[in-house]
Amino acid sequence: MMEKSQLINYINEKLKRLGYVFRPYPESFTYEELNFIFDIFKKGRIRKIENIKFLYYIVPIENLENIIKSGKIECRNNVLKKGKRINDPSDKNVQKRRAEKYIYRKYNIHNFVGLYINPRNAMLYRYIVKKVNFAVLQISNRILEDFRHIFYSYKNASASDAQISENPRMINLNIKKIMSDSWKNDDNLKKIIQSEVLVLGYVPLKYVKRIFVKDANLGKVKSILKRYPYKIPVETKCYHIKDLFFESWLRSD
């Protein structure tokens, strides 16, 4: 059991790191109240994103079997270290910026798995326009409580003006913008919609609740899953993200 002075020091340090000041002063709290606050930090509840149950990972189907086979979504650097081949139709300049941007100790963005809060974004639209066969993996927000090294990027992490922090405050303040269904001709909004949660190292497959694909890829993805002991539903409609595959945009073009 920690003494009251130790609890106060721990909480003050945590809050200072997150950019907060403890008011009223912690000395005015009872030992029981301080223990309650301590438990919140230890269980990670302060890291929740308001009203968001799921996060999303977009992956070319060509890379999906490696994920299923290994039982986890690995960060780019880990995959490359193991000599695995990556089909990467993403913007090469963006990937270069991500490789050069360090956000935690010796780790750059490619040491993290990037999960989107809103998968209906410019990257997904790029895949659709380029006719990439892809899957969208729906990830439980439980990972925010269970994993220690989580960072939140307000705007896509490679952007020069992205605000990256261990605190989801900017995400929570701007969640309506992040969940916008269109960026129109607004480049700043386009970056905001691509805000990310960055998970150091990997994301275990147990957090994947559903896989969304276009109709044409349904059979292929189901056949991949049949070869492994994971019972993850594969669906073509997402009820949490309206018009996930930009059907309304493509019909109007």
RABELJO-V235538 format. One record per pair of residues at least 24 apart in sequence whose ideal C-beta (glycine too) atoms are under 7 Angstrom apart, sorted by the first residue. I is the first residue (numbers start at 1). J is the second residue. Records with the same first field share a line. If there is no record, write none. Layout:
I=J  J
//
This chain:
4=31  34
7=34  35  38
8=34
10=38
11=37  38
14=41
17=166
18=166  167
19=167
43=145
44=144  145
45=145
47=144  150  168
48=141  144
49=117  141  168  171  172
50=172  175
51=175
52=117  141
53=141
54=138  139  140  141  209  240
55=115  116  117  139  141  197
56=115  116  119  136  137  138  139
57=113  115  137  139
58=116  119  123  124  127  134  136
59=134  135  137
60=87  89  132  133  134
61=133  134  135  217  220  221
62=87
63=87
64=135  221  224
65=224
68=224  225  228  230
69=228
71=204  205
72=202  203  204  205
73=113  202  203
74=202
75=110  111  112  113  201  202
76=110
77=110  111
78=201  202
89=127  130  132
90=123
94=158
97=158
98=157  158
101=158
103=151  164
104=149  151
107=200
109=157  158  198
111=200
112=151  198  199  200
113=199  202  203
114=157  196  198
115=139  196  197  199
116=194  196
117=171  178  195  197
118=178  179  193
119=241  244
120=181  241  243  244
121=193  194
122=183  190  194
123=194
125=246
128=245  246
133=217
135=211  212  213  221
136=212  244
137=208  211
138=208  209  210  212
139=203  207  208
140=207  209
142=207
143=199  203  207
147=199
149=200
150=197  199
151=198
152=197
153=195  196  198
154=195
155=191  192  194  195
156=191  194  196
157=196  198
159=191
171=195
181=242  243
205=230
208=232
210=235
212=236  238  244
214=245
//
